[in-house]
Structures are given as structure tokens and as C-alpha cells.
Amino acid sequence: MADKFIPSAKLDRFQRKFNDNRFYFISLHLELNGYIDLNRLEKAITKVADAVKILRCYYTGSYEDENSGWVLLTREPKWLSVASSDPASVTAILDNLPTEHPPLHVTADQNGPQCTLVFSIDHTVTDAHGLWDIVGMISACYVNLAWDPDYTPAPVRECNTRSLDPLLDSYSREACAAMCRAEAVKRIPVQQYQKLFLFPQEKRGKPQLLVEKIQPHTLHSMKEFARRNNATLNDVLVTVYAAALQEYVLDTFQTSMSIVPIRGAVDLRRYLPPYLRNEIKNYSVSYWSRAPIPKSGDIVSILREVTALSKTHRTTAPGIGELFAIEEPESEAAKPYLEPEYYSTPFMSNTGILPKDIVDFGDGISVIDALNYANITTGNPFVIVVLTWNNTMSFSIFTDGEYDTAQHLLKRMSELLSELT
């Protein structure tokens, strides 16, 4: 049995807390111009699964069970569904997979000369960038199979342990606990505002994906605005999100916020040497952030505050405190991260620029559009995923409640960005 079992890490099991110990997938949605040979695509997926051991396993256990992990499937799974690429439809397919299912599933929606492919991975296995790596292997395999039917990708390096505990060991435990306490302190000033971002169960309906596009000329203006203000592009994103949230709360509840609560995602690969960054496992954690709103309330003033905080974050290894809380939940420093209301706050994940070689399916096929979203709905319309493709930035919210609120936030962020000077 030992050679068929891959033990889970605490970070893996932590992902199960978000959905009552059920899986939740994250998806890369690709709209393609060109015909995809679905038989060859399925063969490519199968060969990649042979090269990445965990893709041929199913998860067993719970987030409380240290013996949880992945067991080798005894039958060849169904990797590909030919169906609508609508996110609600894709999520329904994923919800209805067999109990013993692989962590990867692909949905293909062929419509004449165009095809939409949705690659979905169980977040217990890896994060958005890990999914990109898998898609890159599949696309490369798809291309190579056209001229070499026996093409087989090289096996991916996989360690005996998926734990990121060695990363904490590269610091001292005392330093990690101190970073955990420092991250937790950021929550205190915004606790009073968290109730403004909660929605009751009865308001939830059919899941919808809401998307707003930031066109190349606006993206160029964002970059110039960031450069002039000694900020990063992500600082600008946090700033406009904070401004939109502040306006929403003021208009809806007639409440003024001096600090806007926002969580972000940290890719822990940044703290590892290059040779340890290419395994298929979960490297992402969320971290607590906030955006102070000066009395003037103008974008430049907010950006100045956000930039100052982000510079502080970068000097204190953001995410290490969260990882410490997950690895050592009994620690006194970890307690603030175990409170459930922490996860009801607005969240923005900027996954970055999707590399073109990741989605190269060969001659005659081009990518028209690309989106990332998480196949989980919690009634929270304040979870935004950002992806940039071909100089166009996409804001995506997948929600089953308060659609007007989500749409308003996306539209308002777009308006604020278009007004940057």
C-alpha cells in the first residue's frame, strides 16, 4: 500500500476547510480559435497523468485526519467531458464526479472552428501556477503527439513529502511565530468592518461568473501610473479595489471605513530555491492585508498608503506567518488565523501573466481569451481573481449570491482604472 499512497500535507488538508471537507477546483478557461482533436487531447492528458503520479490518484480522508492523502486509482478515469464551458455547468460536472476521481478534469466545448477548454484541478493538489504547469505539459504533449505518436513527457520530480515544513525550518520557529503575530495584528483595526461583507444562506442562487476586461491601453496607463508613484501594478489593483469597496459600503450602509480589509494570495515558491519550485503541490496561502483610506480619499493618497504597507509586507516575508499557523495550529500565535470570520473578508488574487508557451497547442490554434476562477461559491461576491493575457487583464468573480454587488464592484474598478492620470 505504501507505494500507492501519497500523504497529504497540512496545507493540502487546510484547503478542505473551505468547502466542508469536499474538494474544490480551480480552473483555467481558454477560448481557442482553431480545431482541437479531442482524441489526441485525451491521449495527451493520459500521458501527462502518467508523468505526474498524483494525477492518477484519488483523495481520501479529511482535513482533521493526518492519515489523509492520495491513493492510486485502480481504473482508468474519465479525464475529459465534452460539454458546455459555462462555469456553472463545469462546476456541476466537477460536483458530480465519482467519489474516487482524479484531481484533474478537462471540459471541452467545441463549436465549429472555435473551442473552449477548461482545465480544472483540485486545489488540494496544487494552486493556479501548478495548474498552469500541468496545462503546459498537456499542450506540449498534444503538439508532440502530432508527429510522434509515442511521445512521452519526462516524469515530474515528486518528493516523498508534500509538506512545506522545511520552508519554515529555513527560518527559526521563533521568527515564524513572530511573523504570524505580526500578520494577525493587521486584522485588529478592521474587525468592525467584517460584518459588512457577510451574506446569508437564503440569498444564494445559481452560480455565475462575472468578468470585466481591462483593455491594453488602460493596462498601459496603470503601468505608467504605478511607475510615476513608485508603486507596483498589484499596489494599483489593491488601491482601486479598496476605493470601490469603500464606496460600496458608504452607499449601502452609510458607513465610512478608515481601513478596508483585503486578503491576498502569496506564492511561497518565492522563498524556495529554483530547483524546489517545480513540484506539483500547493505553494499558495492567503495573507491578511488592509488598505488605509486617508481623509482625502483620492486614489493617489490611497495608493501611497497601500504602497507603504506593501513595502513593509515584502520585508516581513508575507505568507510565512499564515503557513506557520497552518503547520502549528496549537501555537498561541496561530489562534487569530483559526477564526472562521477571517475568510469572509474581501479577497483578491492576482495570478499574473499567463505565459504564451503554456497554452501553445500548435499551428492553426490561437488563444483568444484566458480566465482563472475558483469553482467554489460561498455567497461571497467579493472574491476577485485577476489574470493577464495578451496585454488584457481580466477580473473574475464566481459567485452564487449578490450578483449586482459583484458586477458593480468589477465595473467600478474598471472605471477607476480608466480615470488614472
C-alpha angles and dihedrals in degrees: 000000000000093000090053098049128082110190116225124236124231089253089055092052091044089066089063092064091073096065108031093272092307121124121258123199133216116212139207109207115201125186108201134193106215141046119293118205099225094195091055090044091054090048089051091051090050092051092048089050088054088055095046107054098198092059089069093055137082126220122248130181135032139273089263095051115087089196091064119121147109126311124196114259114241095207134050105262129220104257100176135050121191101213146110114313092215104130093233089053092046091049090050090053091051092046090055100048115126117274090252101051133145118254093243126070131167127204118201123196108184116189111174110287092356131070134185117207122192116194112196127188131185105251088220086071103044147332134254094284091048088053089051089054091052092047088050090055091048094049092047091048091048091054095045094048088064091072102019114041090188095053111140124183119232113263114263116242110254124180125218089247128048092194121122089204090113087062089060089047089059085068122041118266088237091055091048091050090050091052089048091053091046092053091047092053089064089068097060100077093049102045090099091060100051094087088064091068100050123105125191123243094245092064093062121107140154114340116253133185112223117194135187122189124216105204124221096259091053091045088053090052090050091054092048091047091051092048093050091051097043090244137126126248088249090054088057091050092051090047096054091042090053091048091050092048092048091052091047093053093045093050096042103038103015086236124138118216121207091186125030117211114227131165123205138190124251124200105217091200087088090072095051130079113257095256091060097049101075103069119113101247141104114287099159130099132166122241134201117253137160139196117222113217113215118215090255089059094200121143096247092052092048091047090052090056093044092049092051091051094046090053088053090048092053092055093051100050100248114222096028090093091052091048090050090052090052095046095043107028092162091063116109089231091057098058098092090057093055095062109107097218088067088079096053094072125103113279133196125186117189103196092184132218117346106227113237094225089060091066101036107131094171139261117341094025123094133174113243097180141357132199137176123208139157118242094224128101123193101164088263112130092184100079109107126183118196126201130170121212128168092349092306121112119211125204112200131187119181108193143152096206144046095017093172090055092050093046091048092052093050092047093046092050089051091050093049091050092049089054095056113123 
